Each structure stands twice: as structure tokens, then as C-alpha cells.
């Protein structure tokens, strides 16, 4: 008798996806190998997804939908599985970011995703894997999401992007010198774009810095405002104007106190060259 691992769909989004995949496969009387042949993978791969040992990619989920004739149900469910390593609230923020007319962001400690090079992003996520905070598969999904978010900025008309980085973002080494050099180059290229403003909030601002955690304010095409803030455990999306407007006002104060773009570029160039 062939052993079949019991699946608990309540355990996690990955387990729910696997249980549903097995149930529909059983309903059709297909073996894992027969389903694999239909979607272009191995029976071992199907088994790994069913038991939650492997995260379903968007391509795999779309192939399952075609095999079962389920529209895009599996593909949409796979997004939930892949986002399990993301902070609560962030997937919804990404959807809003993709259509924003203006993006105002402030970051502490690391270069924000919209400005990261692939190598910088990969180095950041590799450390999360080392700490066992996420799996290698989830790290790959995070890096891919960074690229997807950056790709949405190539739309027309281009969104206006105001980025204020705490000085620690450019002083904290990430990966080897080559990785950091490429990241500095990306920041300098970003500052030259016609739809962007890049500023550094120096440590000397001290108590005049209005934020201690990352914050983003989006202006949608309708001119509605959304703010997104993160703590170590979760992200919070705020749509109420009475709550967002004070954040926007504080952001304007931050911009007024931060270095000008010209001074910020000069600081980045000095750090890049290793000069004080």
C-alpha cells in the first residue's frame, strides 16, 4: 500500500494550496505523474507542492489552472502562498503602489526596494535565509517581487517619486564592495531621472527627524492618499485622510530638513569613494 501523507489545509497557505491540488487531482483520477505530464514538470515536483515542501510558482499554478480548467483560481491562490514571507499589509500596498501617481518614501537602514539592484536585494534576502527567517524559495520570490515593483514604474505617465533615505542606508555595507558600488551607481542614476527626487536625511538632523520607522505615502490617480508604515512584525495601510494628512505634513518637514538632492548626491559620491 502506497503511503499518502495526511494534509492539513489549515496549517498554512502552502498546505491549503497542496490539499486543494491533491483533491482536484484525485477527483479526476490522475496520478501525480499524469498531472505532471500535463503541466510539464516531474511527478516529484507535484508531490513536493502537494505536501508543502515546495512553493508553487506563478507559472506552475497557471499550468495547473489550464490542466484543470479552473480559470485563474490556482494562480491567484499561489500569490497568497508566495506572500507568506511578506509583512501583513504589504501585498495590498504593492497593488496600490503599481497605480500611484506620486510615491513619497522614507527608509531607515537599508536602501528601499524600488531603488535596489538585484544583487543588493539578493544579498539582503540571503541573510534572512541564513537566519532561517524565510526559505530559499521565499527569498527568490522576494527578489523577484522587487524587480516586478520596479518594472511597474516604467508606465506612462511615470509616477513622481520622492525618496528620502536615512544616512544609515548608504553607510551600511551590504555584500561585497562590488555590490555596494553598483548600488551607489543605481542611486546616482535614480537621482538623474526627470520624475525623481533623492535626498539623504543626515544623522545630524537628530530629534528633528519626524519618523523613526520606514514610511510611504501614495497619491493615487484620483488624488486619494494612502500611507503605509512598517514595524518589525507587520505593515499597516491607512486610507483615512484624517490619519494620512498628518503623515504627509511630517514628510514635507522631513524633506525641508534633509539635504538637498545636490548635497545628497555629493554625500553618496564621497561614501562611494571611501572619503570622509
C-alpha positions as a printed Julia matrix, in Angstrom:
276×3 Matrix{Float64}:
   0.0    0.0     0.0
   1.38   3.4    -1.01
   1.77   5.82    1.92
  -0.01   9.15    1.49
   0.92  11.98    3.8
  -2.1   13.5     5.5
  -2.6   17.13    4.56
  -3.95  19.8     6.9
  -5.17  22.75    4.79
  -5.49  24.89    7.92
  -1.78  24.69    8.69
  -0.64  27.32    6.17
  -1.48  28.87    2.77
   1.02  26.43    1.23
  -0.76  23.48    2.84
  -4.14  24.77    1.63
  -2.82  25.03   -1.93
  -1.38  21.5    -1.77
  -4.56  19.98   -0.31
  -6.68  21.59   -3.0
  -4.31  20.42   -5.71
  -4.45  16.83   -4.42
  -8.24  16.89   -4.07
  -8.8   18.02   -7.65
  -6.22  15.56   -8.95
  -7.96  12.72   -7.08
 -11.35  13.78   -8.45
 -10.03  13.27  -11.96
  -8.34  10.01  -11.09
  -4.91  11.26  -12.16
  -1.65  10.15  -10.63
   0.99  12.73   -9.78
   2.95  11.63  -12.84
  -0.09  12.01  -15.1
  -0.72  15.54  -13.84
   2.98  16.33  -14.16
   2.92  15.28  -17.81
   0.04  17.66  -18.44
   1.76  20.66  -16.84
   5.31  19.97  -17.97
   7.12  19.04  -14.78
   8.06  15.94  -12.8
   5.87  13.82  -10.54
   8.3   14.62   -7.73
   7.63  18.32   -8.22
   3.87  17.81   -7.99
   4.4   15.75   -4.83
   6.57  18.45   -3.27
   3.93  21.14   -3.92
   1.11  18.95   -2.63
   2.9   18.3     0.66
   4.05  21.92    1.08
   7.74  21.18    0.61
   7.95  23.45   -2.42
   6.28  26.81   -3.04
   4.16  26.9    -6.22
   5.46  29.4    -8.74
   3.08  31.55  -10.75
   3.99  29.6   -13.89
   3.27  26.26  -12.2
  -0.07  27.49  -10.83
  -1.1   28.84  -14.24
  -0.28  25.44  -15.79
  -2.44  23.74  -13.15
  -5.33  26.06  -14.0
  -5.02  25.12  -17.67
  -4.9   21.41  -16.86
  -7.95  21.57  -14.56
  -9.83  24.26  -16.49
 -10.12  26.4   -13.37
  -9.58  29.85  -14.9
  -7.02  31.6   -12.69
  -8.07  30.18   -9.31
  -4.8   28.35   -8.61
  -2.72  31.25   -9.91
  -4.48  33.68   -7.56
  -4.14  31.27   -4.63
  -0.43  30.86   -5.36
   0.05  34.59   -4.8
  -1.13  34.15   -1.23
   1.31  31.28   -0.76
   4.25  33.25   -2.14
   3.42  36.25    0.03
   3.56  34.35    3.31
   7.07  35.73    3.91
   5.87  39.31    3.46
   4.64  41.53    6.24
   0.91  41.73    6.74
  -0.48  44.56    4.62
   2.44  44.67    2.18
   0.84  42.72   -0.72
  -2.08  45.19   -0.73
   0.38  48.09   -0.59
   2.21  46.74   -3.65
  -1.07  46.69   -5.61
  -1.69  50.33   -4.73
   1.91  51.31   -5.48
   1.58  49.91   -9.01
  -1.0   52.57   -9.88
   0.14  55.53   -7.77
   0.68  58.91   -9.41
   3.11  60.01   -6.68
   5.24  57.95   -4.28
   6.87  59.51   -1.23
   9.05  57.15    0.76
  11.39  57.29    3.71
  13.66  54.37    4.61
  15.92  53.54    7.54
  18.89  51.18    7.49
  18.66  49.68    4.01
  18.1   51.0     0.5
  14.35  50.69   -0.29
  13.19  48.03   -2.72
  12.27  50.43   -5.51
  15.9   51.59   -5.63
  17.7   48.27   -5.05
  19.89  46.48   -7.55
  19.17  42.75   -7.98
  22.47  41.92   -6.26
  21.71  44.14   -3.28
  18.22  42.62   -2.95
  19.61  39.08   -3.21
  22.23  39.8    -0.53
  19.59  41.19    1.8
  17.34  38.15    1.41
  20.24  35.69    1.64
  20.86  36.95    5.17
  17.19  36.34    6.04
  17.64  32.76    4.81
  20.79  32.4     6.91
  18.79  33.47    9.97
  16.08  30.96    8.96
  13.53  33.77    8.87
  12.47  32.67    5.37
  13.12  29.77    3.0
  15.35  29.99   -0.09
  12.21  29.79   -2.23
  10.64  32.71   -0.38
  13.87  34.68   -0.76
  13.74  34.14   -4.52
  10.13  35.33   -4.58
  11.05  38.47   -2.62
  13.85  39.32   -5.03
  11.51  38.72   -7.96
   8.91  40.99   -6.36
  11.49  43.8    -6.15
  12.03  43.51   -9.91
   8.27  43.4   -10.55
   7.71  46.54   -8.48
  10.47  48.39  -10.3
   9.04  47.31  -13.66
   5.67  48.91  -12.86
   7.41  52.29  -12.6
   8.07  52.21  -16.35
   4.42  53.03  -17.01
   3.19  56.19  -18.73
   2.76  58.7   -17.32
   5.62  57.97  -14.96
   4.88  58.39  -11.26
   6.68  61.11   -9.34
   8.97  59.51   -6.76
  10.33  61.37   -3.76
  12.83  59.27   -1.79
  14.4   60.33    1.5
  16.97  57.87    2.83
  18.38  57.93    6.34
  22.15  58.29    6.21
  22.46  54.75    7.55
  21.08  53.42    4.25
  24.25  54.4     2.41
  26.7   53.72    5.26
  25.55  50.18    5.99
  27.56  47.74    3.82
  25.55  45.08    2.07
  27.5   42.29    0.41
  30.91  42.8    -1.15
  32.34  46.15   -2.36
  31.24  45.4    -5.93
  27.63  45.02   -4.79
  27.73  48.31   -2.92
  29.44  50.13   -5.78
  26.7   49.02   -8.16
  24.08  50.1    -5.62
  25.63  53.55   -5.3
  25.6   53.81   -9.09
  21.9   52.92   -9.11
  21.15  55.66   -6.57
  23.03  58.24   -8.62
  21.18  57.19  -11.77
  17.88  57.41   -9.9
  18.69  61.0    -8.86
  19.18  61.99  -12.52
  15.71  60.88  -13.66
  13.24  63.66  -14.52
  10.49  62.23  -12.29
  12.51  61.65   -9.1
  13.96  63.49   -6.13
  16.55  61.8    -3.91
  17.54  63.21   -0.52
  19.62  61.98    2.39
  18.48  62.64    5.96
  21.82  63.03    7.77
  22.41  61.82   11.32
  22.94  65.45   12.32
  19.18  66.01   11.99
  18.9   64.36   15.38
  15.5   64.89   17.0
  14.29  66.91   14.0
  13.75  63.68   12.1
   9.94  63.17   12.28
   9.98  59.4    11.6
  11.83  56.59   13.34
  10.43  53.83   11.1
  10.01  53.48    7.32
   7.0   55.31    5.9
   5.45  55.68    2.45
   2.7   57.99    1.25
   0.99  57.24   -2.07
  -1.09  59.66   -4.1
  -3.45  57.72   -6.35
  -4.67  58.98   -9.75
  -7.91  60.01   -8.01
  -5.73  62.17   -5.68
  -6.72  59.95   -2.76
  -3.91  59.44   -0.24
  -2.69  56.19    1.29
   0.07  55.78    3.85
   1.98  52.59    4.62
   4.14  52.1     7.71
   6.09  49.08    8.93
   7.14  47.76   12.28
   9.22  44.65   12.84
   6.11  42.45   12.8
   3.57  43.96   10.41
   2.76  46.64    7.89
  -0.22  48.96    8.2
  -2.09  50.52    5.28
  -4.04  53.67    6.16
  -6.67  55.22    3.88
  -8.42  57.66    6.24
  -7.41  61.19    5.23
  -7.56  62.37    8.84
  -4.73  59.94    9.59
  -2.77  60.28    6.34
  -2.64  64.09    6.12
  -0.54  64.48    9.32
   1.89  61.9     7.92
   2.13  63.84    4.67
   2.78  67.06    6.6
   5.54  65.36    8.59
   7.04  64.08    5.34
   7.18  67.62    3.97
   9.0   68.68    7.14
  11.42  65.79    6.63
  12.17  66.95    3.09
  12.76  70.51    4.3
  15.28  69.34    6.92
  17.04  66.75    4.73
  19.95  67.55    2.44
  19.18  68.92   -1.0
  19.44  66.5    -3.9
  22.76  68.05   -4.97
  24.19  67.71   -1.45
  22.79  64.19   -1.17
  24.44  63.13   -4.42
  27.72  64.61   -3.19
  27.45  62.61    0.03
  26.78  59.38   -1.87
  29.78  60.02   -4.11
  32.03  60.6    -1.08
  30.85  57.39    0.62
  31.32  55.53   -2.66
  34.92  56.73   -2.87
  35.53  55.93    0.79
  36.31  59.54    1.7
  35.03  61.19    4.9
